[in-house]
């Protein structure tokens, strides 16, 4: 089923002469399939097709798009064990994780189908005219969200399904009425092609225009740079490193027509453990966080890489217990030798900083490409002075910071870059005494967690997965949940337009029976 070719619209294409293979980190060897990197001409063709498709696809009804999205979900499920086995062979992740991520992916697609079928997401607003108003007539104004145009989505290394080919960005953009060109991640190109085949089958079954979806293979930066630079591309979705996201943001900003880049670029996700919680249940918290730090080999953007507390016996006991629990957990495989190498380099750089002490790590020999988890500790003063320690180490690593007092802890929070999440661990009503701390945390994060762990991102309307830069490039938008559709639309107003020529969403008679804001009142 895997051809190694690109989908340029609904046609398989392999005009180039550069090839590559994916890698099985568990077995430490290359996979068999050979993938052909897209040529510049193939990239241009994909964008041209997407532009042509947009002219018709933007007019498809919510019901038509909903059918398309649901059939994509059905086709993904129909891939069965082939998809799961390919996923595992390209990531080193277990089959249970693959099945869980597939479930999340199809849930996202069906959630967006429900959203666009209902139709109220367009946020229709009508302010009826008053022709005889003095001293000047009031015009009739009607506003709704409309799709922005062809979108480029970059597959994520750590979520081959939920944040990649048919992941949240793609589902949201297709739901909005935007054709999508995916730049498939080279580490899981086989998984990407299987998902792309499901999308193409769904598009053909539902009569979608050719070019509504394309899938581009590339092992280097050329295709991605070409896509973001192309004048017909109108927006970009990216999940990955700060370096990668920032590079795309800069390319988009330098275009003759700058376009938005919605990049989610990781985080160290600060966790504050308040004094009473440390005193009363430090061992319990340590056990919970040992599991969170090592979950998925620490390869989540919400991994708790920074834990803060007030220096003293309770924090020392907690830190030692966390180290003890970390050592009891069996190491697991990382996604790729390159990611494993970057983890080892980042971890070593952190522990080599002055006054950083290793609490616990694995000293035993482990399997190739497996990660050796580690907990370190440092004083609040040193952490404040050394911004190298503020950077994410992508993997099962966390640093415990012993703050001199609550003022120093608050100063550290205020000094951090933007984060996806922040967590406060409190005993009973203890957090009520730390109003300033909560306020400072809110200024730095997109989601604030109480007595929990940051790992685990629920897909629902109230989820915010984003945060101040560099957690994301636009903190006004979420990358998860149905509200992410707002990234791929723009508001548009009709003034004094004939009722019979208006879109159904704005007609007087409201044929779609959607909720609208009419003269300041929400109504159907």
C-alpha positions as CSV (number, residue, x, y, z in Angstrom):
1,X,0.0,0.0,0.0
2,X,3.0,2.3,0.5
3,X,4.4,3.6,-2.8
4,X,6.9,6.1,-1.6
5,X,5.4,8.7,-3.9
6,X,3.9,12.2,-3.4
7,X,0.2,12.9,-3.7
8,X,-0.1,15.9,-6.0
9,X,-3.8,16.3,-5.6
10,X,-5.3,12.9,-6.3
11,X,-2.4,11.8,-8.5
12,X,0.6,9.8,-7.2
13,X,3.8,11.5,-8.5
14,X,7.6,10.7,-8.2
15,X,9.4,13.0,-10.7
16,X,12.4,13.6,-8.5
17,X,15.7,11.6,-8.1
18,X,16.3,12.3,-4.4
19,X,15.2,9.4,-2.2
20,X,15.2,8.5,1.5
21,X,14.0,5.9,4.0
22,X,12.4,6.0,7.4
23,X,14.1,4.5,10.4
24,X,13.0,2.0,13.0
25,X,14.6,3.2,16.3
26,X,13.5,0.1,18.2
27,X,15.3,-2.2,15.8
28,X,18.0,0.4,15.0
29,X,17.7,-0.1,11.3
30,X,16.2,1.5,8.2
31,X,12.7,0.5,7.1
32,X,12.4,-1.0,3.6
33,X,10.2,1.5,1.8
34,X,11.9,4.1,-0.4
35,X,10.4,7.6,-0.5
36,X,10.9,10.1,-3.4
37,X,11.4,13.7,-2.5
38,X,9.1,16.1,-4.3
39,X,10.6,18.4,-6.9
40,X,10.1,22.1,-7.1
41,X,7.7,21.6,-10.0
42,X,5.6,19.1,-8.0
43,X,5.4,21.5,-5.2
44,X,4.2,24.3,-7.5
45,X,1.7,21.9,-9.1
46,X,0.3,21.1,-5.6
47,X,-0.1,24.7,-4.8
48,X,-1.8,25.5,-8.1
49,X,-4.2,22.7,-7.7
50,X,-5.0,23.8,-4.1
51,X,-5.7,27.3,-5.4
52,X,-8.0,26.0,-8.1
53,X,-9.8,23.8,-5.6
54,X,-10.3,26.7,-3.2
55,X,-12.4,28.5,-5.8
56,X,-15.1,25.8,-5.5
57,X,-14.3,24.2,-2.1
58,X,-14.9,27.4,-0.2
59,X,-18.5,27.3,-1.3
60,X,-19.2,23.8,-0.2
61,X,-21.9,23.6,2.5
62,X,-21.2,22.6,6.1
63,X,-23.1,19.3,5.5
64,X,-20.9,18.5,2.4
65,X,-17.7,19.2,4.4
66,X,-19.0,17.2,7.3
67,X,-19.6,14.1,5.1
68,X,-16.0,14.5,3.7
69,X,-14.5,14.7,7.2
70,X,-16.4,11.7,8.5
71,X,-15.4,9.6,5.6
72,X,-11.8,10.5,6.1
73,X,-12.2,9.2,9.6
74,X,-13.8,6.0,8.3
75,X,-11.0,5.5,5.7
76,X,-8.4,5.9,8.4
77,X,-10.0,3.2,10.5
78,X,-10.2,1.0,7.5
79,X,-6.4,1.0,7.2
80,X,-6.5,-1.3,10.2
81,X,-3.4,-3.1,11.4
82,X,-1.3,-1.8,8.4
83,X,-1.4,1.7,9.8
84,X,-0.6,0.7,13.4
85,X,2.3,-1.5,12.3
86,X,3.7,1.2,10.1
87,X,3.4,3.8,12.8
88,X,5.3,1.6,15.3
89,X,8.0,0.7,12.8
90,X,8.7,4.4,12.2
91,X,8.5,5.7,15.8
92,X,9.6,2.9,18.2
93,X,6.3,3.7,20.1
94,X,4.1,0.8,21.3
95,X,1.0,-0.3,19.5
96,X,-1.2,0.9,22.3
97,X,0.0,4.4,21.8
98,X,-0.6,4.1,18.0
99,X,-4.2,2.9,18.6
100,X,-4.8,5.7,21.1
101,X,-3.5,8.3,18.8
102,X,-5.6,7.0,15.9
103,X,-8.6,7.2,18.1
104,X,-7.9,10.8,18.9
105,X,-7.3,11.6,15.2
106,X,-10.6,10.3,14.1
107,X,-12.4,11.9,17.0
108,X,-11.0,15.3,16.0
109,X,-12.2,14.8,12.4
110,X,-15.7,13.8,13.6
111,X,-15.8,16.7,16.0
112,X,-15.1,19.2,13.2
113,X,-17.7,17.5,11.1
114,X,-20.3,18.1,13.8
115,X,-19.1,21.7,14.1
116,X,-19.5,22.6,10.4
117,X,-22.7,20.6,10.1
118,X,-24.3,22.8,12.8
119,X,-22.9,25.9,11.1
120,X,-23.0,28.4,14.0
121,X,-19.2,28.4,14.1
122,X,-19.2,31.1,11.3
123,X,-20.3,33.6,14.0
124,X,-22.9,35.2,11.8
125,X,-23.7,38.8,12.9
126,X,-26.5,41.0,11.4
127,X,-27.0,44.7,12.1
128,X,-30.1,45.7,10.1
129,X,-30.1,49.0,8.4
130,X,-32.1,52.2,9.4
131,X,-32.4,54.1,6.1
132,X,-34.3,57.1,7.8
133,X,-31.8,57.5,10.6
134,X,-30.6,61.1,11.0
135,X,-28.3,62.7,10.5
136,X,-27.0,59.8,8.4
137,X,-28.7,56.5,7.4
138,X,-27.4,53.3,9.0
139,X,-26.4,50.7,6.5
140,X,-27.4,47.1,6.7
141,X,-24.2,45.1,7.7
142,X,-23.8,41.4,7.9
143,X,-20.7,39.6,8.9
144,X,-19.4,36.0,9.0
145,X,-16.2,34.0,9.0
146,X,-14.9,32.9,5.6
147,X,-12.0,30.6,4.7
148,X,-8.6,32.2,4.2
149,X,-7.3,30.1,1.3
150,X,-4.8,27.2,0.7
151,X,-3.1,26.1,3.9
152,X,0.3,24.3,4.4
153,X,0.5,21.9,7.4
154,X,3.8,20.5,8.6
155,X,3.7,17.1,10.1
156,X,5.0,16.8,13.7
157,X,7.7,14.3,14.6
158,X,6.2,13.2,18.0
159,X,2.5,12.8,16.9
160,X,2.5,11.0,13.5
161,X,-1.3,11.0,13.5
162,X,-2.9,13.5,15.8
163,X,-0.6,16.5,14.8
164,X,0.3,15.4,11.3
165,X,-1.3,14.4,8.0
166,X,-4.9,14.3,9.1
167,X,-4.3,15.8,12.5
168,X,-5.9,18.8,14.1
169,X,-4.5,21.5,11.8
170,X,-5.6,19.6,8.7
171,X,-9.0,18.8,10.1
172,X,-9.6,22.4,11.1
173,X,-8.5,23.8,7.8
174,X,-10.6,21.4,5.7
175,X,-13.6,22.2,8.0
176,X,-13.1,25.9,7.4
177,X,-13.1,25.4,3.7
178,X,-9.4,25.6,3.0
179,X,-7.5,23.1,0.8
180,X,-4.5,21.6,2.6
181,X,-1.0,20.8,1.4
182,X,0.8,18.6,4.0
183,X,4.6,18.6,4.2
184,X,4.9,15.1,5.5
185,X,7.5,14.5,8.3
186,X,10.3,12.4,6.9
187,X,10.6,10.4,10.1
188,X,7.2,8.9,9.5
189,X,6.6,9.2,5.7
190,X,5.0,5.8,5.4
191,X,2.4,6.6,8.1
192,X,1.8,9.9,6.3
193,X,1.3,8.3,3.0
194,X,-1.2,5.8,4.3
195,X,-3.2,8.6,5.9
196,X,-2.9,10.7,2.7
197,X,-4.4,7.8,0.8
198,X,-7.4,7.7,3.1
199,X,-8.0,11.5,2.6
200,X,-7.7,11.1,-1.2
201,X,-10.2,8.2,-1.1
202,X,-12.6,10.2,1.0
203,X,-12.2,13.2,-1.4
204,X,-13.0,11.1,-4.4
205,X,-16.0,9.4,-2.8
206,X,-17.5,12.7,-1.8
207,X,-16.8,14.6,-5.0
208,X,-14.3,17.1,-3.6
209,X,-12.3,19.1,-6.1
210,X,-8.9,17.7,-7.1
211,X,-6.3,19.6,-5.1
212,X,-8.3,19.9,-1.9
213,X,-5.5,17.8,-0.4
214,X,-1.9,17.0,-1.4
215,X,1.0,15.3,0.5
216,X,4.6,16.3,-0.1
217,X,7.6,14.2,0.8
218,X,10.9,15.9,1.7
219,X,13.8,15.0,3.9
220,X,15.3,18.5,3.9
221,X,14.1,22.1,4.3
222,X,13.7,23.0,0.6
223,X,10.1,21.9,0.0
224,X,8.9,23.5,3.2
225,X,10.6,26.8,2.4
226,X,9.2,26.7,-1.1
227,X,5.7,26.1,0.2
228,X,5.8,28.9,2.8
229,X,7.3,31.3,0.2
230,X,4.7,30.6,-2.5
231,X,2.4,33.6,-3.0
232,X,-0.7,31.5,-3.4
233,X,-0.3,29.9,0.1
234,X,-2.3,31.9,2.7
235,X,-1.5,30.3,6.1
236,X,0.8,27.8,7.7
237,X,0.4,25.3,10.6
238,X,3.4,23.9,12.4
239,X,4.2,21.8,15.5
240,X,7.8,21.3,16.4
241,X,10.9,23.1,17.6
242,X,11.4,26.8,18.2
243,X,14.2,26.8,15.6
244,X,11.9,25.3,12.9
245,X,8.9,27.4,13.8
246,X,10.8,30.6,14.0
247,X,12.4,29.9,10.6
248,X,9.0,29.5,9.0
249,X,7.7,32.6,10.7
250,X,10.6,34.7,9.3
251,X,10.0,33.4,5.8
252,X,6.3,34.2,5.9
253,X,7.0,37.7,7.3
254,X,9.4,38.5,4.5
255,X,7.0,37.7,1.7
256,X,5.6,40.5,-0.4
257,X,2.2,39.4,1.2
258,X,3.0,38.3,4.7
259,X,0.9,35.4,6.0
260,X,0.1,34.0,9.4
261,X,2.2,31.1,10.7
262,X,0.4,29.2,13.6
263,X,3.4,27.4,15.1
264,X,3.3,25.5,18.4
265,X,6.9,25.3,19.5
266,X,7.2,23.5,22.8
267,X,7.5,24.4,26.4
268,X,9.2,23.5,29.7
269,X,5.8,23.7,31.5
270,X,6.6,25.1,35.0
271,X,5.2,23.3,38.0
272,X,5.0,25.0,41.4
273,X,4.6,22.8,44.4
274,X,3.4,25.0,47.3
275,X,4.9,24.5,50.8
276,X,1.9,22.7,52.5
277,X,1.5,20.3,49.6
278,X,5.2,19.5,49.8
279,X,5.0,19.0,53.5
280,X,1.9,16.8,53.6
281,X,2.1,14.7,50.4
282,X,5.5,15.3,48.8
283,X,6.1,11.5,48.2
284,X,2.8,11.1,46.5
285,X,3.5,14.1,44.2
286,X,6.9,12.8,43.5
287,X,5.5,9.4,42.4
288,X,3.0,11.1,40.1
289,X,5.5,13.4,38.5
290,X,8.0,10.6,37.9
291,X,5.4,9.0,35.7
292,X,4.6,12.3,34.0
293,X,8.2,13.2,33.2
294,X,8.8,9.8,31.6
295,X,5.5,9.3,29.9
296,X,6.0,8.8,26.2
297,X,9.8,9.0,26.8
298,X,9.2,12.6,27.7
299,X,8.5,13.4,24.1
300,X,5.4,15.5,24.7
301,X,5.3,19.3,24.3
302,X,3.6,19.4,27.7
303,X,6.3,17.5,29.6
304,X,7.0,19.0,33.0
305,X,10.6,20.1,32.5
306,X,10.7,22.6,35.5
307,X,9.6,22.0,39.1
308,X,9.7,24.9,41.5
309,X,9.4,24.9,45.3
310,X,10.7,26.8,48.4
311,X,14.0,25.4,49.7
312,X,13.9,23.4,52.8
313,X,13.6,19.9,54.2
314,X,10.2,19.2,52.5
315,X,11.6,20.2,49.0
316,X,14.8,18.1,49.6
317,X,12.7,15.1,50.6
318,X,10.5,15.6,47.5
319,X,13.5,15.9,45.2
320,X,15.1,12.8,46.6
321,X,11.9,10.8,46.3
322,X,11.4,12.0,42.7
323,X,14.9,10.8,41.9
324,X,14.3,7.5,43.5
325,X,11.0,7.0,41.6
326,X,12.6,8.0,38.3
327,X,15.2,5.3,38.6
328,X,12.5,2.6,39.1
329,X,10.9,3.4,35.7
330,X,12.2,1.3,32.8
331,X,13.7,3.4,30.0
332,X,11.8,3.5,26.7
333,X,12.7,4.2,23.0
334,X,12.9,7.6,21.5
335,X,11.4,8.5,18.1
336,X,14.6,8.6,16.1
337,X,18.4,8.4,16.6
338,X,18.6,12.2,15.8
339,X,16.1,13.0,18.5
340,X,17.9,10.7,20.9
341,X,21.2,12.5,20.1
342,X,19.6,15.9,20.6
343,X,18.2,14.8,24.0
344,X,21.6,13.5,25.2
345,X,23.2,16.8,24.0
346,X,20.6,19.0,25.7
347,X,20.6,17.0,28.9
348,X,24.4,17.1,29.1
349,X,24.5,20.8,28.4
350,X,22.0,21.4,31.3
351,X,23.8,19.3,33.9
352,X,27.2,20.8,32.9
353,X,26.1,24.2,34.0
354,X,27.7,25.6,37.2
355,X,26.0,24.6,40.4
356,X,23.6,22.1,38.7
357,X,23.5,18.8,40.6
358,X,22.2,15.5,39.3
359,X,19.6,14.0,41.7
360,X,19.2,10.7,39.9
361,X,19.8,9.2,36.5
362,X,20.3,5.7,35.0
363,X,23.9,4.6,35.1
364,X,23.2,1.1,33.7
365,X,23.7,0.3,30.0
366,X,20.4,0.5,28.1
367,X,19.3,-0.4,24.6
368,X,20.3,1.8,21.6
369,X,18.0,4.8,21.1
370,X,16.5,4.4,24.5
371,X,16.5,7.5,26.7
372,X,18.1,7.6,30.1
373,X,15.8,9.7,32.3
374,X,17.4,12.3,34.6
375,X,16.4,14.7,37.4
376,X,18.6,17.6,38.3
377,X,18.4,20.4,40.9
378,X,19.7,24.0,41.2
379,X,19.1,27.0,43.4
380,X,16.7,29.7,42.4
381,X,19.5,32.3,42.2
382,X,21.5,30.2,39.8
383,X,18.4,29.5,37.7
384,X,17.6,33.2,37.4
385,X,21.1,34.0,36.3
386,X,21.6,31.2,33.8
387,X,19.0,31.4,31.0
388,X,20.5,28.2,29.4
389,X,18.5,26.3,32.1
390,X,15.3,27.9,30.9
391,X,15.4,26.0,27.6
392,X,13.5,22.8,26.8
393,X,15.3,19.5,26.9
394,X,13.1,17.3,24.7
395,X,12.9,14.0,26.5
396,X,12.5,12.5,30.0
397,X,14.3,15.3,31.9
398,X,13.3,17.7,34.6
399,X,15.1,20.2,36.8
400,X,13.9,21.0,40.4
401,X,14.6,24.6,41.4
402,X,15.0,25.4,45.1
403,X,13.8,29.0,45.6
404,X,14.9,31.0,48.6
405,X,11.4,32.4,49.1
406,X,8.1,33.0,47.4
407,X,9.3,36.3,46.0
408,X,12.2,34.6,44.2
409,X,9.9,31.9,42.9
410,X,7.6,34.6,41.5
411,X,10.6,36.4,40.0
412,X,11.5,33.1,38.2
413,X,8.0,32.7,36.8
414,X,8.0,36.3,35.5
415,X,11.4,35.7,33.9
416,X,10.3,32.6,31.8
417,X,9.5,32.7,28.2
418,X,5.9,31.9,27.2
419,X,4.7,28.4,28.0
420,X,2.0,26.1,26.9
421,X,1.1,25.1,30.5
422,X,1.7,26.0,34.1
423,X,0.7,23.9,37.1
424,X,0.1,24.7,40.8
425,X,0.1,21.9,43.3
426,X,-1.7,23.0,46.4
427,X,-2.9,21.5,49.7
428,X,-6.6,22.2,50.5
429,X,-7.1,26.0,50.2
430,X,-3.4,26.9,50.2
431,X,-3.4,28.4,46.8
432,X,-5.8,31.2,48.0
433,X,-2.8,32.7,49.8
434,X,-0.8,33.0,46.5
435,X,-2.8,35.4,44.4
436,X,0.2,37.2,43.0
437,X,1.8,33.9,42.0
438,X,-1.3,32.8,40.1
439,X,-1.5,36.1,38.3
440,X,2.2,35.9,37.2
441,X,1.7,32.3,36.1
442,X,-1.3,33.3,34.1
443,X,0.8,35.9,32.2
444,X,3.2,33.3,31.0
445,X,1.0,30.3,30.0
446,X,-1.9,29.3,27.9
447,X,-3.4,26.7,30.4
448,X,-3.2,26.7,34.1
449,X,-3.5,23.3,35.9
450,X,-4.5,22.8,39.5
451,X,-3.3,19.6,41.3
452,X,-2.6,17.6,38.2
453,X,0.0,17.0,35.6
454,X,0.4,18.9,32.3
455,X,0.9,15.8,30.2
456,X,-2.4,14.9,28.5
457,X,-4.3,17.4,26.2
458,X,-8.0,16.8,26.2
459,X,-9.7,17.5,22.8
460,X,-12.7,19.6,23.6
461,X,-14.0,23.2,23.0
462,X,-12.6,24.6,26.3
463,X,-9.0,23.4,25.7
464,X,-6.3,26.0,25.0
465,X,-3.2,24.5,23.5
466,X,-1.0,27.5,22.9
467,X,0.5,30.3,24.9
468,X,2.7,33.4,24.8
469,X,5.6,33.3,22.4
470,X,7.6,31.1,22.0
471,X,5.1,28.4,23.1
472,X,3.1,29.5,20.1
473,X,3.4,32.3,17.5
474,X,-0.1,33.7,18.3
475,X,-1.4,33.2,21.8
476,X,-4.9,34.2,20.7
477,X,-5.5,30.8,19.1
478,X,-5.5,27.2,20.3
479,X,-4.0,24.3,18.3
480,X,-6.3,21.7,19.8
481,X,-10.1,21.6,19.9
482,X,-12.8,22.9,17.5
483,X,-12.0,26.5,18.2
484,X,-8.7,26.0,16.3
485,X,-10.9,26.5,13.1
486,X,-10.6,30.2,13.8
487,X,-7.0,30.2,12.6
488,X,-8.0,29.4,9.1
489,X,-10.7,32.0,8.5
490,X,-11.1,35.8,8.3
491,X,-14.1,38.0,9.1
492,X,-16.0,39.4,6.1
493,X,-18.9,41.9,5.9
494,X,-21.6,42.5,3.4
495,X,-23.1,46.0,3.3
496,X,-26.5,46.7,1.9
497,X,-26.4,43.4,-0.1
498,X,-29.5,42.0,-1.7
499,X,-31.0,39.3,0.5
500,X,-31.3,36.7,-2.3
501,X,-27.6,37.1,-3.1
502,X,-26.4,36.6,0.4
503,X,-24.9,33.3,1.7
504,X,-27.4,31.1,3.5
505,X,-25.8,32.0,6.8
506,X,-26.7,35.7,6.5
507,X,-30.1,35.5,4.8
508,X,-33.1,37.1,6.6
509,X,-34.9,33.8,6.7
510,X,-31.9,31.9,8.3
511,X,-32.4,28.7,6.1
512,X,-29.7,26.9,8.1
513,X,-31.3,27.6,11.4
514,X,-28.0,28.6,12.9
515,X,-27.4,30.8,16.0
516,X,-26.7,34.4,14.9
517,X,-26.2,37.7,16.6
518,X,-29.0,40.0,15.3
519,X,-28.9,43.6,16.4
520,X,-27.0,42.6,19.5
521,X,-29.2,39.6,20.4
522,X,-28.2,35.9,20.0
523,X,-31.0,34.1,18.4
524,X,-32.0,31.5,15.8
